[in-house]
């Protein structure tokens, strides 16, 4: 395909190019709107019989996702040898982690009074300019969080809000 500079296109060609670009944009916008309006299985569970979002479920997910993000950002001094560790809010060794969690993004607007996360830790070798480095990937396998007075638990079967 020959590259045609934009300046060499006539008015009709330029108009056609703009029309194609607008059509593609509108098509993508329509797809995104349809995706947002439809619900998959996990989203259906978050909806009550009235169609309103279950705030307790959303809040629990927000805390668990924030914790997952923080595990990648903070060095807790844990390695793959510690895999299966439970990181609990009641453990003074993790005071800094939970302090960061309570001030992290959308969690800052929530009252997290109790939380614990059981994590599996995997060592991952990463190439660097000076050789290699070991990073650790944390996966939450179980969680229990109390957010705004409501307790939620997460395990391999999913999220349960009491």
Secondary structure, 3 states (H helix, E strand, C coil): CCCCCHHHCCHHHHHHHHHHHHHHHHHHHHHHHHHHHCCCHHHHHCECCCCCECHHHHHHHHHHHHHHHHHHHCCCCCCHHHCCEEEECCCHHHHHHHHHHHCCHHHHHCCEEEEEEEEEEEEEEEEECCEEEEEEEEEEEEEEEEECCEEEEEECCEEEEC
